[in-house]
Amino acid sequence: MTSIFDQYEQASQSSQRPKPMSEPMVSSGYINMELEDYSPMFTKKKMILNNITGVITHAAVSNDSLVLAMSKEDDGRKLFRLDLKKKGDCGEEIDYSKFVQQNSKLNSIFLDPLGCHLLMAFAPRSKDGMGYPELLYLHQKSFKVKQVSKSKSYEVTEVGWNWENTSENTTGPILLGTSQGHLFETEFEADSDRMFTAGNQYWREIFDIGKGSEMPITGIQFHRVNKTSKYFIFITTATRLYQFTGQAVMKDDKPSLQSIFYMYLTIPETGFQDIHSNLKYSKMQFFFDKADAPKTFAWLTGRGIFYGQLDPISQQNSNSLISQSSLISYPTGGTEKEVAPLSFVLTEFHALLMYSDRVKIVSLISQELIYEDMYTEAHGKLKNIVRDCKKNRIWAITDKSVFRYKVIREERNLWRIYCDKEEFDLAKDYCFNNPAFIDIVNVKQAELLFSKGEYERSAEIFAETQSSFETICLKFLELEKPNALKVYLSKRLDSLKDDDKTLISMLVIWMTELYLSQLGLLRRTEKQETNEYQQIQSDFEVFLLHPKVTKCMQHVKSVVYDLMASHGDKQNLIKLMIINEDYENVVAQYIYKKSYLDAIQTLQTLKRPELFYQFAPSLIDKCPKHTVTALIAQGDRLSPSKLLPAFLSCQSDEEHVSEIIRYLEFMLNFNVRDKAIHNYLLTLYVEHDQDALTRYLARQGTDIAVVNYDVHYALRLCREKDLSAACVNLSALLGLWESAVELALQVDLQLAKNIAGMPEDTELQRQLWLNIAESVITKNQDMKEAMNFLEECQLIKIEDILPFFSDVVTIDHFRQPICESLKEYNQEIEMMKAEMEEATTSADHVRAEIQSFRNRSVTVRVSDLCCLCDIALLLRPFYLFPCGHKFHSDCLMSETMPILSPTRRNELTDQQRQLTVLSNIELSSVTSSGLPLREDLRNKIDDIVAKECIFCGEHMIQCIDKPFISDEDWDRVMKEWE
């Protein structure tokens, strides 16, 4: 049953709460978020130990092994040992009174980190020379107490255990500190009694801190640095802190610490840190991380707790291993004087200070008292408070009871403490991703930066909070801090999700307005060349390339375009259009700015021919040469017919016309056949370049079916411009030969002759030559020229041109041509006679052959076989060819059918079908040839099937490259031959 004192203590403990903060924190923007954790950070529980019969004088706990030293007037001195890992273990008592002197008293007990090795230090009760100091050793699994014989001259006040030792049988090298300041290195082995005898024990003095004077050592810690041979050693006295570092000699993976002190033996005065204190005692504690590496250090002194971080690996000052050190004052209760505690233990963030009747818990970060636990007289006075470093448990021992403290999330309020200390990065680390806590820290940090005038940095932090958007914006607007406002808006933009399209659009438009206003102000004050302007411009360009901005611009670009236009910022307007790939407006803006070359260059970089069609009228009118060069560079990607409106709308001066002709001539290389293009080019040739017109007409050829221009339109244009030579060619192309020759005679006689030789109709050629001859002879009456006509054209005879001469011309002038003409007639008559005789002879030969065929016969024997199926020929109807081959009619038909053309095959099939129908009925109808219908069908079938011998006719010649064995039969034949 719980006593009334225990009930009172539990009630008082449960009523305690953490002290409120000195000032209220800024409220978070999160709603219904619990910001405080009111569960106790430190809770105490009394251990039920029924076997404790005496008054507890000393205690030690390590690795769940509890050792209590008890004293009882009528029962001697005993140890109570309890294994906390074993449930239901009632503990065991060990009487050690017979191993020590009667006049000695127990000063301290020391338990190694494994909880296996216990050392008990005794000192004489009086200093009258009676008695001597003693040191006893007890193993966890033994009831036999062993005395360390070499310690009788020294009063051991502190033990430095080997934290790397993992053996339960031996302690490994350890350090012992004495009341005179001597430092000894030794090692204890549980199973060896020789180690505890004076002659065989490993016991070596390695340093003397006191150097002849009494300077009790109150704390010893030595640790290895990152698994190297380097060690550091901390030693404390009541007023001094010593630090030693050096290389230890390793033997069997055990260090010899004596070598560390070699360098300090030659120094007259070993360096130390001195803190004045009226206390005759002190205490040193280390806190270890999860890897059992020392992390923080604390030293109890008369003026306070000297606390700091330990970092022996990255130390910059070789004289000290402590960083971020501070002296924490002891807490007082109002008018209460500051009193030093009797002992303390160290946690990661707190120090538990033990007084005779209470335990005070102080934050190592804020250095404030956060908890005070009172102990009633029923439990007696507090004797010690210890921390089990292996199991991370804290034990408080009074005269009569043992209590265990449970630490529950001691880091819970660190974010508040660091926030109050304005160490905001650490505060956020200890928020442990709690959004409400982080928000409070950010708000306070942002407010602090704002008050210091660091507006841009403040804006960055404000953007991460849940503070009112309007409130923050007004703070910067009131102070006219557009840069800070831009930073805030930019960070808020980054934090928005893609679905928040309305908010994104608002922020993008607002930030664009801010940039444009700043740039416009600098332009109006003629500061375009300053670094400030360049920086803002650069930031603006980066802003426009932001992924969310570019995506948002697809929806609000018209608003932003109007905004930029209202500020007159054409440069950024064009850049934004390029970013948005709004090239139509880009080119339009360049043309508006009269930057025609930039517009052309922009068009060239694109693969959008429709933009050329749209802007060609303006560009070719203002910059014809560069525009046409750009059009030519596009090649056949552009359709010249779609550019015709641009060509027609520009000026018709020499510069524009020459560039248009250059482009159209280039496009002809791509075989352009559009008549509109050719007609327009021909029009330009007619009006501006007749030589080019002649070359163009010559290239187009003399076939009206293949020319690409409208010949009638071309002829009309040439007539209007009186281009006779071109009209001659065009008339000839239209087949107006007489008109062409007539017009050519007005231009050039040779041209007329060329035209006369063009028609394919010889009669027409003869008539055209006669027209030329008539015109020339009638006009000149030149006999020599008339003779030349007869030589040039074989179609004209002398008798054809004689009527063109006047009556005064005599026959003597034509004697030679007339004689030559008569000779030609005689030759033609002789040739015709020879041909007639040859035809008569051939007719006689044909008649003779016909007569011989009528009398020819072939004898068919009974033994004759079909050349296809090798069966007797007379068994079925057959065909007999003059070459001697014989075939059954059905065999020949089967062989002939595949080689017939589709038309002949269909015809044969149709006739066979008709013959089959007639065979089933009696019909005596007669065809126009006088034969019965049935006989006529058979004759037609014979004409198709028996047209020629399949072995001797054309089919055999056509099959000369056909293999004898087909691909389908090859495998089968090969197997047969095998």
Sequence and secondary structure as in RCSB ss.txt:
>XXXX:A:sequence
MTSIFDQYEQASQSSQRPKPMSEPMVSSGYINMELEDYSPMFTKKKMILNNITGVITHAAVSNDSLVLAMSKEDD
GRKLFRLDLKKKGDCGEEIDYSKFVQQNSKLNSIFLDPLGCHLLMAFAPRSKDGMGYPELLYLHQKSFKVKQVSK
SKSYEVTEVGWNWENTSENTTGPILLGTSQGHLFETEFEADSDRMFTAGNQYWREIFDIGKGSEMPITGIQFHRV
NKTSKYFIFITTATRLYQFTGQAVMKDDKPSLQSIFYMYLTIPETGFQDIHSNLKYSKMQFFFDKADAPKTFAWL
TGRGIFYGQLDPISQQNSNSLISQSSLISYPTGGTEKEVAPLSFVLTEFHALLMYSDRVKIVSLISQELIYEDMY
TEAHGKLKNIVRDCKKNRIWAITDKSVFRYKVIREERNLWRIYCDKEEFDLAKDYCFNNPAFIDIVNVKQAELLF
SKGEYERSAEIFAETQSSFETICLKFLELEKPNALKVYLSKRLDSLKDDDKTLISMLVIWMTELYLSQLGLLRRT
EKQETNEYQQIQSDFEVFLLHPKVTKCMQHVKSVVYDLMASHGDKQNLIKLMIINEDYENVVAQYIYKKSYLDAI
QTLQTLKRPELFYQFAPSLIDKCPKHTVTALIAQGDRLSPSKLLPAFLSCQSDEEHVSEIIRYLEFMLNFNVRDK
AIHNYLLTLYVEHDQDALTRYLARQGTDIAVVNYDVHYALRLCREKDLSAACVNLSALLGLWESAVELALQVDLQ
LAKNIAGMPEDTELQRQLWLNIAESVITKNQDMKEAMNFLEECQLIKIEDILPFFSDVVTIDHFRQPICESLKEY
NQEIEMMKAEMEEATTSADHVRAEIQSFRNRSVTVRVSDLCCLCDIALLLRPFYLFPCGHKFHSDCLMSETMPIL
SPTRRNELTDQQRQLTVLSNIELSSVTSSGLPLREDLRNKIDDIVAKECIFCGEHMIQCIDKPFISDEDWDRVMK
EWE
>XXXX:A:secstr
   HHHHHHHHHHHT      SS     S SS      S SEEEEEE  TT  SEEEEEEEETTEEEEEEEETTT
EEEEEEEETTSTT   EEEE GGGS TTEEEEEEEE TTS EEEEEEEESSSSS S  EEEEEETT    EE GG
GGGS EEEEE  TT   SSB  SEEEEETTSEEEEE  BTT SGGGSTTT  EEEEEESSTTS     EEEEEES
TTSSEEEEEEE SSEEEEEEEE EEETTEEEGGGGGHHHHT SS  EEE   S S  EEEEEE TTS EEEEEEE
 SS EEEEEE SSS S TT  EEEEEEE     TT      SEEEE SSEEEEE SSEEEEEETTT  EEEEEE 
 GGG  EEEEEEETTTTEEEEEESS EEEEEE  TTTTHHHHHHHTT HHHHHHTTTT HHHHHHHHHHHHHHHH
HTT HHHHHHHHTTS S HHHHHHHHHHTT HHHHHHHHHHHHHHS TT HHHHHHHHHHHHHHHHHHHHHHHHT
T TTSHHHHHHHHHHHHHHTSHHHHHHHHHHHHHHHHHHHHHT HHHHHHHHHHTT HHHHHHHHHHTT HHHHH
HHHHH   HHHHHHHHHHHHHH HHHHHHHHHHHGGGS HHHHHHHHHHS  SHHHHHHHHHHHHHHGGGT   H
HHHHHHHHHHHHH HHHHHHHHHHH S TTT  S HHHHHHHHHHTT HHHHHHHHHHTT HHHHHHHHHHH HH
HHHHHHT  S HHHHHHHHHHHHHHHHHHH  HHHHHHHHHH TT  HHHHGGGS TT  GGGGHHHHHHHHHHH
HHHHHHHHHHHHHHHHHHHHHHHHHHHHHT      TT B TTT SBGGGS EEE TTS EEEHHHHHHHHGGGS
 HHHHHHHHHHHHHHHHHHTS    B TTSSBHHHHHHHHHHHHHTSS TTTSHHHHHTTTS SS HHHHHHHHH
HH 
